[in-house]
Amino acid sequence: QVQLVESGGGLVQAGGSLRLSCSASGRILSTDAMAWHRQAPGKQRELVASIFSGGSTRYSDSVKGRFTISRDNAKNTVYLQMHSLKPEDTAVYYCRVLTFGVGYWGQGTQVTVSS
């Protein structure tokens, strides 16, 4: 069984920064792809950033240049550093891991950006 626990969300003013963390426990491999998704009220969940084995990363156009995904394999933790936050970044942010062909989600952490 795999568990993901996100933390680091909160309320921030536009232009501010936050760092989200996702701590994974269970059968996780350092080569597993991990990702951050987000879901704003009334909208579909969208992929924000992914990190793959070897450290390669991918970002949605809406966050490219502002967000950075990283991971610490020794701690089984993935991070999302967010800068220059905008009100449209307001959403619940979810961590996801794909391991042994099965995807797991965390419970989510709320990020609210005030204008």
Sequence and secondary structure as in RCSB ss.txt:
>XXXX:A:sequence
QVQLVESGGGLVQAGGSLRLSCSASGRILSTDAMAWHRQAPGKQRELVASIFSGGSTRYSDSVKGRFTISRDNAK
NTVYLQMHSLKPEDTAVYYCRVLTFGVGYWGQGTQVTVSS
>XXXX:A:secstr
  EEEEE  EEEETT  EEEEEEEESS  TTSEEEEEEE TTS  EEEEEE GGG EEE TTTTTTEEEEEETTT
TEEEEEE S  GGG EEEEEEEEETTEEEE   EEEEEE 
